[in-house]
């Protein structure tokens, strides 16, 4: 992963963005020698957001199973029939 100073980003934003688009590699932005932010391209960000939504859904399902908040196939069919008419 590439690392850039925040001052470099301020002065050479066009170049930093061009490099980001060319490589697709995230850029770690540092301030005063400490990590401050990650700069990622739009496609990568949207992919990560989609993946996070999927993982959150899986976690909700696992939690429901642990808490015994699940339905049998027959119960689920009955409920779906009510919703779908």
C-alpha positions in Angstrom: 0.0 0.0 0.0 1.2 3.4 -0.9 1.6 6.1 1.8 1.4 9.8 1.3 1.7 12.8 3.5 -1.4 15.0 3.8 0.7 17.9 2.5 1.6 15.9 -0.6 -2.1 15.2 -1.1 -2.9 19.0 -0.8 -0.1 20.0 -3.2 -0.4 17.1 -5.7 -3.9 15.8 -5.5 -4.2 15.3 -9.2 -1.1 13.1 -9.3 -2.2 11.1 -6.2 -5.6 10.5 -7.7 -4.1 9.6 -11.1 -1.9 7.0 -9.4 -4.8 5.7 -7.4 -6.9 5.2 -10.6 -3.9 3.7 -12.5 -3.1 1.1 -9.8 -6.4 0.7 -7.9 -4.2 0.5 -4.7 -5.5 2.4 -1.6 -3.4 5.2 -0.4 -2.7 5.7 3.3 -2.7 9.4 4.2 -0.6 10.4 7.2 -0.7 13.6 9.3 2.2 14.3 11.7 3.6 10.8 11.0 0.4 9.1 12.0 -2.2 7.3 9.9 -5.1 9.7 9.2 -7.2 8.3 6.4 -7.4 5.9 3.5 -8.0 7.1 0.0 -9.7 4.5 -2.2 -11.3 4.5 -5.7 -15.1 4.6 -6.0 -15.4 1.0 -7.3 -13.4 -0.4 -4.3 -15.4 1.7 -1.8 -18.7 0.5 -3.2 -17.5 -3.1 -3.3 -16.5 -2.8 0.4 -19.9 -1.3 1.3 -21.7 -4.1 -0.5 -19.6 -6.7 1.2 -20.3 -5.1 4.6 -24.0 -5.2 4.0 -23.8 -8.9 3.2 -21.7 -9.6 6.3 -24.1 -7.6 8.5 -27.0 -9.7 7.1 -25.2 -12.9 7.9 -24.5 -11.7 11.4 -28.2 -10.8 11.9 -29.1 -14.3 10.7 -26.6 -16.0 13.1 -27.9 -13.8 16.0 -31.5 -14.8 15.1 -30.5 -18.5 15.2 -28.8 -18.2 18.5 -31.8 -16.4 20.0 -34.1 -19.0 18.5 -35.9 -16.4 16.4 -36.3 -18.6 13.3 -39.2 -20.3 11.5 -39.7 -23.7 10.1 -40.1 -24.0 6.3 -43.9 -24.4 6.7 -44.1 -21.3 9.0 -42.1 -19.2 6.6 -44.3 -20.2 3.7 -47.4 -19.3 5.6 -46.0 -15.9 6.6 -44.8 -15.2 3.0 -48.3 -16.1 1.6 -49.8 -13.5 3.9 -47.3 -10.8 2.8 -47.5 -11.7 -0.9 -51.3 -12.2 -1.0 
